Structures are given as C-alpha cells and as structure tokens.
Amino acid sequence: MSCALNSTPRISYKDVVKVPTMAESISEGTLKQWQKKVGDAVEADEEIATIETDKIDVSVNAPKAGKITALLAKEEETVSVGQDLFKYEPGSGCGPEGPWGARRDAREDVAHAATHRGAAQESQNAAASLTTFNEIDMSALMALRSKYKEGILKQHEVKLGFMSAFARAAIEGDEVVYRDYVDLSVAVATPKGLVTPVVRNAETMGFVDIEKEIAELGKKARDGKLSLEDMAGGSNGGVFGSLYGTPIINLPQAAVLGMHTIKERPVVVNGEIVIRPIMVVALTYDHRLLDGRDAVTFLVKVRDYIEDPLKMLF
C-alpha cells in the first residue's frame, strides 16, 4: 500500500493501529473478523478485530476512545506482525482512554498450521542447527519423587513431577550468559492443540515453585485463559510418548532441550545387566553461537544432575 507525497494529509503514527506481536514463533495470521466498520464509534480497549493463528486467537483492541476511519485489510486475508491494520480518530468516543498498546486478549486455537511450519522452516534455513543426544537413568529421580511426592502434595497442594528437576538441572550454576534470567517454556496439551506457556525467572525457583507455576499455566491453558505474555518466548515440542526426536530452535533462541518418554531398558551397571528407566534427551543448538563442546558438556551436566538429584539440593 502506498500514498503519493503532498497529495493527502499525513497520518500520524498514533492514528494507525498495527498487527500486534503474537507468540514469538508466529509472524503472521489470518484476519478472521472485523467487529467494527468505518464510521463506528469505539471505546478504549473495545475489540475491533480478531486475528487467528495456529496457536492463539488475538483480539486487537482500540487504544483509545474514538471513531474508526479506515480498515486496511479484508477478512480472511493474511496479515503480518507490524502491518498497518486500521486507522481511527481519537477522542470521538465517550469512554475513558486506555494506554497506547491497548490490552490484547488471547485464547487458544489451532487454525493455520502452515504459519507455524513456516517459522520452523525459517529456523532451519537461518540457523546452523546441530543436535546432540544422551541417555539418562531416571531411577534416582523417580525414587526421590516417589519418596517426597505425597508430602509435597499435602504441604503445597502441587504434584511433584519431573519438569522441575530438569528445569533446575538446566539452570544450575553461577553464570548465565547474556541474560540475568532464565525463562522456561513448557508444553501443555489442550483440547485445541499444543501450547507452550513460559515459566518466568525459573532460576529463582525451587522444585515446588516450578511445579506450582507449571500447574497454574496448565490450568490457564486448558481453560483457554492464556495471555500473549504467558506465551511470549516459548517453544517446546512436548513428549506424548515419543522415544526421541530432534527439537527445532525457535529463533532467536540459541538452543532447545527436548525431553522424551521413559522406557525400561537393559543397561550395564557395574558389570551387571539390569533394567533401568531410561529417558533420551536431545539438545539442538545454533552452532553459530554455541561450540559443540559446550553443548555436549551442558547435556552431560543435565544428565549427571538428574541421575543424582541431591546434587541440586545441597
């Protein structure tokens, strides 16, 4: 879309509402419905349009009270993040004004899987992705969980799972490179598909706090109450019985850790063949940023912490 210079008055940025940022791996969606038409008066935060993606439906709201002056896309068109969506004239409505960057509500949905596949393909094309695998004997962690799960459930009203242990194992240590926080994306299965909400500041949490946050995010996901902020920055393929697989980096992330199902397998321990519960873990990393030695060392460290979880508690 273009306009000739000096032929029409310039429209200030504040009069144009753009397609908002959605989940981090999503760059576009389908404009499903206009709730308003040109000339309609709107209140601050009133819903103007709905954009459908493969993960969530995004409601685009009016930043302030005013009047719609132009709709810049048609229903069922594909729209991209940052694209001009509609114009409005502030001050014509009768309601209180809201802040710029109006509230945007979200609900889960599965619609256009092609958008998500496109983001995955972009990651594969742009990143120098390598994957390293390892096997983890889950016996010690399963015994720890069996011993303490009832007490934790009674005291904290949350079930002790495996995710909190892997979260702590992945962030153990005194150094965080580039960022002073760790956000943890977890996969949650819902009736409408897989979503990946994010546990914020996981480095400050213990096992119980992580499990509580995961349980809360899981409930919000199943109830369709996840917000854009809950989803931002997340990517996780989930387990769902998979023995092993290669997770895909969600740009601009540098690496992604994949957990898989636990299977009993014969292994050699102290010269004896024994049956142990084994999980295969995979780390896909961007070789432009991470050296192979560092990636392998990290995955070995995760394995060692999981196989002796008391190391993380003392």
Sequence and secondary structure as in RCSB ss.txt:
>XXXX:A:sequence
MSCALNSTPRISYKDVVKVPTMAESISEGTLKQWQKKVGDAVEADEEIATIETDKIDVSVNAPKAGKITALLAKE
EETVSVGQDLFKYEPGSGCGPEGPWGARRDAREDVAHAATHRGAAQESQNAAASLTTFNEIDMSALMALRSKYKE
GILKQHEVKLGFMSAFARAAIEGDEVVYRDYVDLSVAVATPKGLVTPVVRNAETMGFVDIEKEIAELGKKARDGK
LSLEDMAGGSNGGVFGSLYGTPIINLPQAAVLGMHTIKERPVVVNGEIVIRPIMVVALTYDHRLLDGRDAVTFLV
KVRDYIEDPLKMLF
>XXXX:A:secstr
    TTTS    GGGEEE    STT  EEEEEEESS TT EE TT EEEEEE SSEEEEEE SSSEEEEEE S T
T EEETT EEEEEEET SSS    SS    EEE    HHHHHHHHHHHHHHS EEEEEEEEE HHHHHHHHHHHH
HHHHHHSS   SHHHHHHHHH SS  SS S   EE  EEETTEEE  EETTGGG  HHHHHHHHHHHHHHHHTT 
  HHHHTT      TT S       TT SEEEE   EEEEEEEETTEEEEEEEEEEEEEEETTTS HHHHHHHHH
HHHHHHHSGGGGT 
